[in-house]
Amino acid sequence: MKILVAMDSFKGSLTALEACNEVEQGIKHVNPDIEVIKRPVADGGEGTVETLIDALNGEKIFLEIKDPLMREIDGVYGIFNEKTAIIESAISCGLTLLSEKEKNPLYTTTYGVGELIKDALDKGIRDFIIGIGGSGTNDAGIGMLSFLGMKFYDKENNLLKPVGISLKLIDRIDVTDFDERIKESKFLIASDVNNPLFGQNGAAYVYGPQKGANKNAVKELDSGLKNFSLVATKLMNVDYSQKPGSGAAGGLGYTFYTFFNAKLNPGVDIIFDRLNLDEFAGTSNLIITGEGKIDKQSAMGKVLSGIGALGLKYKIPVIAIAGVVDESAEKLHEIGITSMFSIINRPIDYYEAIHKDNSKTMLKNCVIEIIKLINFNN
């Protein structure tokens, strides 16, 4: 029997690789003869760098970068095959880097994303995979562009700070010093968002509130995104503002389209392709997957939806394991998830549940019981 173990991370508790390791231990505890293929997975958001670097035996690059409020933090990205960089924008501009009081996309920036890209360019990298989920910004990427050499001016020719509130003031974009190496590079952007740049379904209205924007700030940001696109369209002679995905990560999608000639694809498609998951699934008898919480959002272009699709394609069962299985997760049965299990087996508070050692033990024990049932039936 061959089992493909394709676990996502349990946020705040286990990395995808740690989760895969515990599942493997649970399987081998019951039947050491079962062949286990471990492929830690992600969807382009948090954990993408670590997951791909672990799976592909790549190298982690550490450097100091700026966070959304321009504070120095430790940053990291990955390089594999000595030619491709894997970057998570959330490492530098993620919402989780901000306290509740600090969340305000009028004043946050993607500056650190530019630092990560430039460091990779300096190392000779010209092939990029960039996950843009989980941002705490709505600056349309002008922070990133600023570090890479662009300058933004208002009508009085004042140089503007590269933050969200400046978007509505931009009258001129100076690309004279924009890093020429961008033109030589290929950018593949992992994003599951199909929103346009501005409007009622755009970046500000849909995602601004969760990033700390009140109603007035949402209107201001939306107006700024529209203004920025008008100036950029005049400069670049191309308008991507309504293209699906332009509104991703507070407008980062738009900027990657416009200034980087990038392609935006669903994160699971990009990552599954790099990990050869289709090939491994086709030769397996069972897939075990999972994440910290399974709910209706898990069916919306996330890891479990991609794994479920593989199960349907090859007509093999898919077992999903999580810390929490919400009632809304029932719809996942329709997209290829055969059964779902929670690792929680006793009354336990949140902080005790996400403690790494506890999570490992509960996950392994859950797998042991599942495999015992499967082993009995075989």
Steps between C-alpha positions, in 0.01 A plus 500: 500500500625848415380814678568854382526731802444860389448714809469878519622682811296524821531877543665602824584139582657269240677563173387296201811284527447438871139399432613260226757346734241433770261342251779276372586392855137416566479291183826314567400435863213286375655351186868555420451339159278780368689717251473868594567789263528830688435825314445803727268741318383862509274724292725801442427666834667458835749213506564488126874572522562247775283236334659519155855532628456197726339295222746601229819504710551869436693764690360758739637854469482719809520880502371805683200666337231755583158399632172676400585791732864524385643333809803271465409131517662170405397393152544180303442365152605184322706398198484159336687355202726807540275692262150547645407721795194429713369806681206552734389861503340442841843452653559874455150650476279238664201585715636278777794740541265765634318531830130588494581863579757516220272371223427787261566453126518876449846490657643156427742418219631215284852645512643177643378296203727712282790426733445126464478523120812718471706268718410210271580709191839585651567125531434451130146364531270577208219250565254583778204333667328748730210422730298811577245379753451636851609860446428782741544763230296688240770706331471334154864399534644852488712415804653208312545715189658775706778277629558375145559855380167662407401838638151641543419874494193712566384800292741730686786264414540385858642151547234282664544234766420154358194428715130458430398856583733630227323321214237770453774767476714340231524719192826378349705179509873519434634166373848627410671303776269197497715186520574394142542139606122472544465493121735202482306303760196274506241540776238239584260630764307264726160647577150362552332841479304600188397850605564804278715785628226744600122528529251323725672166435848647508789477743394775740130420534540123530821467700562845650281451810684187611825695471373770733335748262180672615232612252668833426838335455351243262358777280831689511700191409263403220527849354877478530516167321296643214722806478817293505370280219417805287852638539659159445283429194605829342864416566497133393229522234323192639211472747483195725283659769199279431691183425415218746762494773600865472350561842702226666709606802373857500587554134829307485342287230442808285857620538646161414284494187586855401869543582632141517312335213412229750262208482253442783394140562324325789753422769405133524554454126848653514610309807341167410674517163839566658448212744383254228194421711299381202759234425519382862122494540461288188707219650353514853219306666408771749570869565519649848488878515404767752541845650435683825132567435272353237198711407317622191797716401707184463299428186582837344827443314687385809716193553212266582310592185806416291560172681132410469520556126790252482293246693214535254733484200660173607196359683684455829381590851619820667509534878529851644617564856485830689498659841146620433246367252224759466143403410533706182771259380235250389515635144854366468350154453373625165850591380684179576557491876379157614505554876619759753632459854587735783805416710336647812381210717435670833395838645797728446556875477636669188853568623541148632370362171747691281802421718737326262558190712128454563416545133760244398372242746133552413566489127707182522240330722219595264689349206570182696127444552422571134768263372392227742155510342643496148743220591214294648296537182796382294 
